[in-house]
Amino acid sequence: AHGHLKSVRLPKKFDSRSRGFAFLEFLTRHEAENAYAALRHTHLLGRHLVLEWAEEAEQDIEVLRKKAGVGYGDGGELPGRKRKLEMAEDNTGGGDEE
């Protein structure tokens, strides 16, 4: 164990899969520094574990929304997102109308 965690957040994609990163909050900065020092050269499942300190500066909510990208609250389509195509029911028997 490298310290006591206060919280853990695992962001998810729209299809509920993991985005491949997490946010860990330790009880004290000292515990966070110990974990960072112990884990910074770790490999996990064949990949190098990348550790970064979170930015401590407060940011405006509008700046954060712009960083989040398209489709946030404006009703716009998300890029690369598949749309469901709804077909109208055809009660004519499938033939051409005359």
N, C-alpha and C positions, 0 to 999 in steps of 0.2 A: 504494500500500500504506500502511496506517495502523498497522501493527505486526505482530508475529509471534504467531500463535495457538497456544495450548497445547492447546485442545480445542474442539470444536463439537458440540453436541447438538441434534438436530431431533426433538422429540417427535412421535409419530404417533398418529392415531386408531385405533380398533379395525379399521377397514377399510384400514389402511396408508397413508391419505392424510395429508399434513402438517397439523398443527394451526394453522399460520400464524405460529409464532414459533420462536425458536431461543435457545440459551444459548451465548455465546461466552466463552471464557476466554483472556485474553492472558498472555504470559510475565511482563510487568511491569504494575504499576498505571499507570505513566506512558504506556505504549503504549495501554492501555485508555482513559485520559483523552484522548489524542490522537485516537483513533478516534471516541470519543463527540463531541468538539468538531467534528470534521470531518463527521460523518454525521447530526447531530441534526436538521438541516433538510432531509433528503433525501426525495425521493419515489421510490417503487419501484413500477413497474407501475401508475401512476396513484393510488397510495395513499401517504399520509404514513408514513414509517418511524418507528415509536415505539421509543425506546431507554430502557431503565430499568436502574438498577444493581440487582444482586442483593442480597438481604438477607444481611448477613454474620453475623448472630447465629445461634448454634447453636440448633436446635430439637429438642424431644423427638420420637422416632420416632412416638409415638402421636398427637401433634399433626399431624404430616405425613400420617399415614394418614387422620385425620379430614378434613383439607383435600382429600385425594384424592377423597373422595366415596363414594357407595354402591357396593356390589359388590366392595369390596376384601377378599378373603380370608374373607368370611363366607358365601359361597355364594349371596348374594342376587342377584336379577335386576337388571340395569342398566336404568335408565329409558330408554324409547325404543328399546330394542334389540329387533329382530325375533327371534322364536323359531321354530325349525323344528318344524313340525307333522308328526308321523309317523303315517301312516294304517296301520291293520292291513289285511293283505291279505284280500280277500274271495274265498273259493274256492267260493261257492255259486252262481256264475253271474250274480250281479247282481240276482236276484229276491228277493221277500219270502219269508221262511221260513213254512211252514204248519204 
